[in-house]
């Protein structure tokens, strides 16, 4: 970006030595420009602060700043590396064409051609409850859902309802998102589907989802709130008088952390169950190590090694998923090329 950076003076009680920290945001689909990038900010510390006052910065805050610096230092190198990999892929493809070798293509099946008619809806009506940063996270979780669905042998029928307002603006920053194989609907889900066939998935429900019914429409709330809006999705279901249920996590997994899952985790679990996995296999294969304490009845599931007693909470920084997104970007680049 060509805009000059803003300068932000930090109060004296948040001090160490002079540090320059650029605001970090998530990586986009194309890997060239940040999807939700705002003006870079430089945090300039007051030079007149006493050394004693600099010690007031907590270890957590210091670690956060150090991580931000490390990420920014490697940012330029990552872009160079990604560009070099892209060039290498093109060279390899050219060599394969010249030698008459058939280039393998990623198999993708359109939803219209899929044998699976299971309907999954992401309810995007929570714009006003999310900050811009959380809206960016939400858009990236939608990207992951789309990526998983398009790589299924028989993708599910994926809808985005209440698709307007802020989230639509954020999604537009993903190059080509308007042509993704997703059914974008501006209306709310209760106006598109019959109430008797709707089941709203919410962790606050007292009902347990025991099986997936192809005749039902399962709603996943498109909300990233870090548990600050507890009960919001359950309230929507109750206000509309529709059925609601929670995933059977307690019945199969002892959780180390809160049972709030990301949009893409819920989608992935549902997709695995739809393809024939048991709930236990789907949960173990999807949930991150840090969230699982132990498996209930794990004697017959010893082959799963991602269930650990060592749970270290992931510290949040400005862009916690930046590194993960690079792999996703690389995959998308290879598909597009």
C-alpha positions in Angstrom: 0.0 0.0 0.0 1.3 3.5 -0.8 -0.5 5.3 2.0 1.8 6.8 4.6 1.6 5.1 8.0 -0.3 6.6 10.8 1.6 7.2 14.1 0.0 6.0 17.3 1.5 7.3 20.6 1.2 4.6 23.3 0.6 5.7 26.9 3.6 5.6 29.2 2.5 2.6 31.2 2.7 0.4 28.1 6.4 0.7 27.4 9.6 -1.0 26.5 12.2 0.2 24.1 11.2 1.9 20.8 9.3 -0.7 18.7 7.8 -0.4 15.3 4.8 -2.7 14.8 2.7 -2.8 11.7 -0.9 -3.8 12.0 -1.2 -7.4 10.9 -4.1 -8.8 9.1 -5.0 -12.2 7.4 -3.6 -13.3 4.1 -6.1 -13.4 1.2 -7.0 -16.0 -1.3 -4.6 -14.8 -4.0 -1.7 -14.1 -1.7 -1.0 -10.7 -3.3 -2.9 -8.2 -1.2 -4.3 -8.5 2.3 -8.0 -9.1 2.2 -8.8 -6.9 5.2 -5.8 -4.6 5.2 -6.2 -1.2 6.7 -3.5 1.5 6.9 -0.3 0.3 8.5 0.2 1.6 12.0 3.5 2.3 13.6 3.5 2.1 17.4 6.0 4.6 18.6 7.0 4.5 22.2 7.8 7.6 24.2 11.5 8.0 24.5 11.3 9.9 27.7 9.8 7.0 29.7 11.8 5.7 32.6 13.3 2.2 32.5 11.3 1.2 35.5 8.1 2.2 33.7 9.0 0.0 30.7 8.8 -3.0 33.0 5.1 -2.4 33.3 4.5 -4.1 30.0 3.2 -7.6 30.8 4.9 -10.7 29.4 1.9 -11.5 27.3 1.9 -8.0 25.7 5.7 -8.2 25.1 5.3 -11.7 23.5 2.5 -10.4 21.3 4.7 -7.5 20.1 7.6 -9.9 19.4 5.3 -12.2 17.4 4.1 -9.3 15.4 7.6 -8.2 14.6 8.7 -11.7 13.6 5.7 -12.1 11.3 6.3 -8.7 9.6 10.1 -9.5 9.2 9.2 -12.7 7.4 6.3 -11.3 5.4 8.4 -10.0 2.4 10.3 -13.3 2.3 7.1 -15.3 2.3 5.8 -13.4 -0.7 9.1 -14.0 -2.6 9.0 -17.7 -1.7 5.4 -18.0 -2.9 6.2 -16.2 -6.1 9.2 -18.5 -6.7 7.0 -21.6 -6.1 4.4 -20.3 -8.5 7.1 -19.8 -11.2 8.5 -23.3 -10.5 5.0 -24.8 -10.9 4.6 -23.1 -14.2 8.0 -24.4 -15.4 7.2 -27.9 -14.3 3.9 -27.9 -16.1 5.6 -26.6 -19.3 8.1 -29.4 -19.1 5.4 -31.9 -18.6 3.5 -30.6 -21.6 6.6 -30.7 -23.8 7.4 -34.3 -22.8 3.7 -35.4 -23.4 3.0 -36.1 -19.7 -0.6 -35.6 -18.7 -0.9 -32.9 -16.0 -3.1 -34.1 -13.1 -6.0 -31.9 -12.3 -7.8 -31.4 -9.0 -11.1 -33.1 -9.3 -14.0 -30.8 -8.4 -17.6 -31.6 -8.7 -20.2 -28.8 -8.9 -23.0 -28.8 -6.4 -25.6 -29.1 -9.2 -23.8 -32.4 -10.3 -23.4 -33.8 -6.8 -25.3 -36.9 -5.6 -25.4 -35.3 -2.1 -28.4 -33.1 -1.6 -27.7 -32.3 2.0 -28.3 -28.6 2.6 -26.0 -26.5 4.8 -26.7 -22.8 5.4 -24.3 -20.3 6.9 -26.5 -17.6 8.5 -24.8 -14.3 7.9 -27.2 -12.1 9.8 -24.7 -11.3 12.6 -22.9 -8.4 11.0 -23.7 -5.9 13.7 -22.4 -8.2 16.4 -18.9 -8.4 14.9 -15.9 -6.0 14.7 -14.2 -5.5 11.4 -11.4 -7.8 12.5 -13.9 -10.6 13.4 -15.7 -10.0 10.0 -12.3 -10.7 8.4 -12.0 -13.9 10.4 -15.5 -14.9 9.4 -14.8 -14.4 5.7 -11.7 -16.6 6.0 -13.8 -19.3 7.7 -16.3 -19.2 4.9 -13.3 -19.6 2.5 -12.3 -22.8 4.3 -15.9 -24.1 4.1 -16.0 -23.5 0.4 -12.5 -25.1 -0.1 -13.6 -28.2 1.8 -16.9 -28.5 0.0 -15.5 -28.1 -3.6 -13.0 -30.9 -2.9 -15.6 -33.4 -1.7 -16.4 -36.2 -4.2 -20.0 -35.2 -3.7 -20.2 -31.7 -2.3 -23.0 -30.6 0.0 -25.4 -27.9 -1.1 -23.9 -24.8 0.5 -25.9 -21.6 1.0 -25.1 -18.2 2.4 -28.3 -16.5 3.7 -28.7 -12.9 4.7 -25.8 -12.2 2.4 -25.7 -8.4 2.4 -24.2 -5.6 4.3 -20.7 -5.7 5.8 -19.9 -9.3 5.2 -20.7 -9.0 1.5 -18.3 -6.1 1.3 -15.6 -8.1 3.0 -16.2 -11.2 0.9 -15.9 -9.0 -2.3 -12.2 -8.6 -1.4 -11.6 -12.3 -2.1 -10.8 -12.3 -5.8 -13.4 -14.2 -7.7 -15.6 -15.0 -4.7 -18.7 -13.9 -6.6 -18.2 -16.9 -8.9 -17.6 -19.5 -6.2 -19.9 -22.5 -6.3 -22.0 -21.2 -3.4 -25.7 -20.3 -3.4 -25.7 -16.6 -2.3 -29.1 -15.5 -1.0 -30.0 -12.1 0.3 -33.1 -13.3 2.2 -32.9 -14.8 5.6 -33.0 -18.6 5.8 -36.5 -18.7 7.3 -37.8 -17.1 4.1 -36.1 -19.6 1.9 -36.9 -22.8 3.6 -39.8 -24.4 5.4 -39.7 -24.0 9.2 -40.4 -27.6 9.8 -37.3 -28.7 7.9 -34.9 -26.3 9.6 -32.5 -27.3 12.4 -30.3 -24.5 13.9 -27.0 -25.8 15.2 -26.0 -24.1 18.4 -23.8 -25.1 21.3 -26.3 -23.6 23.7 -29.0 -26.1 22.8 -30.1 -28.8 25.2 -31.0 -31.1 22.2 -28.3 -33.4 20.9 -28.0 -34.0 17.1 -27.8 -37.8 16.9 -27.8 -38.2 13.1 -27.9 -36.2 9.9 -31.1 -36.2 7.9 -30.8 -35.3 4.2 -34.3 -33.9 4.3 -33.4 -31.3 6.9 -31.6 -27.9 6.4 -28.9 -27.4 9.0 -28.1 -23.8 9.9 -24.6 -22.7 11.1 -24.4 -19.3 12.6 -21.9 -17.1 10.8 -20.7 -15.5 14.0 -17.2 -14.9 15.3 -17.6 -13.4 18.8 -15.1 -15.2 21.1 -18.1 -16.2 23.2 -19.0 -12.6 23.9 -22.5 -13.1 22.4 -23.4 -16.3 24.2 -26.9 -17.5 23.4 -27.3 -15.3 20.3 -28.0 -18.2 17.9 -30.3 -20.0 20.3 -32.3 -16.8 20.7 -32.7 -16.7 16.9 -34.0 -20.2 16.8 -36.4 -19.7 19.7 -37.7 -16.4 18.3 -38.5 -18.1 15.0 -39.9 -21.2 16.7 -37.6 -23.6 14.8 -35.8 -26.7 15.9 -32.3 -26.4 17.3 -29.6 -28.9 18.4 -25.9 -29.1 19.4 -23.3 -31.4 18.0 -22.7 -34.5 20.3 -19.4 -33.3 21.6 -20.0 -34.1 25.3 -21.0 -37.7 24.3 -17.7 -38.5 22.7 -15.0 -35.9 23.7 -13.9 -34.4 27.1 -13.1 -30.9 26.1 -10.2 -29.0 27.6 -11.5 -25.6 26.5 -14.9 -24.1 25.8 -17.1 -25.9 23.3 -17.5 -23.0 20.9 -16.2 -24.1 17.5 -15.4 -22.1 14.4 -17.7 -22.1 11.5 -15.4 -24.2 9.4 -14.9 -26.8 12.2 -18.7 -27.3 12.4 -18.9 -27.5 8.6 -16.1 -30.0 8.5 -17.6 -32.3 11.2 -20.9 -32.3 9.4 -19.3 -33.1 6.0 -17.4 -36.0 7.5 -20.5 -37.5 9.1 -22.4 -37.0 5.8 -19.7 -39.1 4.0 -20.1 -42.0 6.4 -17.8 -41.3 9.4 -19.0 -41.7 13.0 -19.4 -38.7 15.2 -16.4 -39.7 17.2 -14.2 -40.1 14.2 -15.3 -36.8 12.8 -14.8 -35.0 16.0 -11.3 -36.5 16.6 -10.3 -35.9 13.1 -11.4 -32.2 13.1 -10.9 -30.7 16.6 -7.4 -29.1 17.3 -5.2 -30.8 19.9 -5.5 -27.8 22.2 -9.3 -28.3 22.5 -9.3 -32.0 23.4 -8.5 -33.4 26.8 -9.4 -37.0 26.3 -11.7 -39.3 24.3 -14.6 -41.0 26.0 -14.1 -44.8 25.5 -10.8 -44.3 23.7 -9.7 -48.0 24.1 -10.7 -48.7 20.5 -9.4 -45.4 19.1 -5.7 -45.6 20.0 -4.7 -44.9 16.4 -5.8 -41.2 16.9 -2.8 -39.3 18.1 -4.2 -35.8 18.0 -6.0 -36.3 21.3 -3.6 -34.9 23.9 -3.5 -34.2 27.6 -1.1 -31.4 26.9 -3.3 -28.5 26.0 -1.6 -25.1 25.5 -4.1 -22.3 24.8 -3.2 -20.5 21.6 -2.3 -16.9 22.2 -4.2 -14.5 20.0 -2.2 -12.0 18.0 -3.4 -9.6 15.3 -3.4 -12.3 12.7 -3.4 -15.7 14.4 -4.2 -17.6 11.2 -1.8 -15.9 8.9 0.7 -18.7 8.6 -2.1 -21.3 8.1 -3.6 -19.2 5.3 -0.4 -19.5 3.3 -1.0 -23.2 2.7 -4.5 -22.4 1.7 -3.3 -19.7 -0.7 -0.8 -22.1 -2.2 -3.5 -24.8 -2.7 -5.8 -22.3 -4.4 -3.0 -21.0 -6.7 -2.2 -24.5 -7.8 -5.9 -25.2 -8.6 -6.3 -22.0 -10.5 -3.2 -22.6 -12.6 
